[in-house]
Amino acid sequence: MGETVTRAHLSEAVYQEVGLSRNESAELVELVLAEIADCLSRGDTVKLSSFGSFSVRKKGGRMGRNPKTGEEVPIKPRRVLVFRPSHVLKERINGSAASAAAD
């Protein structure tokens, strides 16, 4: 299983690839993530070509059940984040999985 990629990993990758200073790279990553979060909080869809799209979907209220006690509990309406990977990303993931299984 792979490792978790953090903001620090992304900043380091920008530093290595683009050649900005480490501070500028970290700031760039923060600005991009903040813009994505702002767009999603407004209800906009964020599409990243060859990667996927993020959107916010509204879920209605419903009755749920506490699995421990069996008691019925109302679940309030809420907004949830949805990610749909692009076909390019799916092919890249499945292609690498198929080649790894062949080894």
N, C-alpha and C positions, 0 to 999 in steps of 0.2 A: 504494500500500500504506500502511496506517495505521501509527501509531507504537506503541511498546510502552508499555503502562500499567504504572506502577510503584507501589510502596507510597506514594511521595511524591504521585503523581497522585491516588490514592485518598484520602489524607489531606487534600489540598487540596480535593477535591470535597466531603468531609464538612464541612470548614471553611466552604466557600461555601454549602452547602445547609442545614446544621443550625445553624450559628452557634456551635459550640464554639470554644474557642481552638485555635490551630494545634497546640499540644502535646497538648491533650485529644483532638483529632481524630486525631493520629498514634497516640496511646495506644489509642484505640478501634479503629482499624484493626488494630493489632498484637494486641489482645485477641481480636478476631473471627478473625483468621487463625490465632492460636495455638490457639483452641478447635477450629477445623476440623481443624488438624493433629493435635491430641490425639485427637479422635474417630476420625480415620482410622487413626492408629497403633494404636488399640485394636481396630480391625477393624470399627468402626461405619460405617454409611452416613450420609452427610450430604446431605439434600435441601433445596434452596433453591427455594421455590415460584416458578414462572414463570422459573426460570433453568436448573436441572438438578440432577443428583445425582452425588456423588462416592462411589466405593466402592473397596474393596481386594479384589483377586482373587488367588487363589493359582495360580501356574503351576508345573507339575511339572518335574522335571529331564528333560533330553533330551540327545541328542548333536547337536552343531552342527559347523560346518565353518569353519575359518579361511579366508576368501576369498583371502587372499594366498598361503598355502602349500598349501591343500587339505587340511591335516591335520585329522582329527576331534578335537573338543575337547568334553569333557562340560560342559554348562551346568547349574548347580545350581538346585534349586527356589528360587523367590523369590515375593515378593508385588509386585503391580503396581497402580498407581493407575489407575482407570478413571473417565472423565467421560462422562455421558450427558446431552446437552442436552434441555431440555423442549421440547415442541411449540411453546410460546409463543416461546422463544428461536429455534428453527429458523425459525418464520414471520417473526420480526423480521429475522433475518439474510437470509433469502431474499427477503423483501419489499423490503428496502433494496437488495439486489443487482439485483432486477428493475427497480426504479424508476431505479437508476443506469444500467442498460443501456439503458433507454428514452430517456435524455437524450442 
